[in-house]
Amino acid sequence: MTAWLVIVVPIVIMFFALFMERVEAKLRHVAVQENEVEEFLESARPEEVKALYGHGIGRALDMFRLRRRGRGTARKRVR
């Protein structure tokens, strides 16, 4: 019985590590970068801070990126 545990446990750990690597790779593409958050916190407008509070970092960074690109204004009313 212990021989099976010696063989099976490392294999299970190896498959778990490979699975977690795939999960981490997917999250890396979706996650917000640290430098984006720092830049946002340094130069955010009040509307963007309200969006951060009300809707989370994703919506606030979207507004911030639009303003930085100059394609739109972040003057939409945020509830």
C-alpha positions as CSV (number, residue, x, y, z in Angstrom):
1,M,0.0,0.0,0.0
2,T,2.8,2.5,0.8
3,A,4.5,1.7,-2.5
4,W,1.3,2.9,-4.3
5,L,1.3,6.1,-2.3
6,V,4.9,6.7,-3.1
7,I,4.1,6.4,-6.8
8,V,0.7,8.0,-6.9
9,V,1.2,11.1,-4.7
10,P,4.0,12.7,-6.8
11,I,2.1,12.0,-10.0
12,V,-1.0,13.7,-8.5
13,I,1.1,16.7,-7.4
14,M,2.6,16.9,-10.9
15,F,-0.8,16.9,-12.6
16,F,-2.1,19.5,-10.1
17,A,0.9,21.8,-10.8
18,L,0.4,21.5,-14.6
19,F,-3.3,22.3,-14.1
20,M,-2.5,25.3,-12.0
21,E,0.0,26.6,-14.5
22,R,-2.7,26.6,-17.2
23,V,-5.0,28.5,-14.8
24,E,-2.3,31.0,-14.0
25,A,-1.6,31.6,-17.7
26,K,-5.2,32.3,-18.4
27,L,-5.5,34.7,-15.4
28,R,-2.3,36.5,-16.4
29,H,-4.0,37.7,-19.7
30,V,-7.2,38.8,-17.8
31,A,-5.6,40.3,-14.8
32,V,-4.8,44.0,-14.4
33,Q,-1.1,44.9,-14.6
34,E,0.5,46.6,-11.5
35,N,1.8,49.5,-13.6
36,E,-1.7,50.2,-14.9
37,V,-3.1,50.5,-11.4
38,E,-0.2,52.7,-10.2
39,E,-0.7,55.0,-13.2
40,F,-4.5,55.1,-12.6
41,L,-4.0,56.0,-8.9
42,E,-1.6,58.8,-9.7
43,S,-3.7,60.5,-12.3
44,A,-7.4,59.4,-12.0
45,R,-10.2,61.9,-12.3
46,P,-13.1,62.0,-9.8
47,E,-15.4,60.2,-12.2
48,E,-12.9,57.4,-12.6
49,V,-12.6,57.1,-8.8
50,K,-16.3,56.9,-8.5
51,A,-16.3,54.1,-11.1
52,L,-13.6,52.4,-9.1
53,Y,-15.8,52.6,-6.0
54,G,-19.1,51.7,-7.6
55,H,-18.1,49.2,-10.4
56,G,-14.6,47.9,-9.6
57,I,-11.2,48.3,-11.1
58,G,-12.2,46.9,-14.5
59,R,-14.7,49.6,-15.3
60,A,-12.5,52.4,-13.8
61,L,-9.5,51.3,-15.9
62,D,-11.7,51.2,-19.0
63,M,-12.7,54.8,-18.5
64,F,-9.1,55.7,-17.7
65,R,-7.8,54.1,-20.9
66,L,-10.5,55.8,-23.0
67,R,-9.5,59.1,-21.6
68,R,-5.8,58.5,-22.2
69,R,-6.4,57.5,-25.8
70,G,-8.4,60.6,-26.4
71,R,-11.2,58.7,-28.1
72,G,-13.8,59.5,-25.6
73,T,-14.5,61.5,-22.5
74,A,-15.1,59.9,-19.1
75,R,-17.9,62.3,-18.3
76,K,-20.6,59.7,-18.1
77,R,-22.6,59.8,-14.9
78,V,-21.7,57.0,-12.6
79,R,-24.2,55.9,-10.0
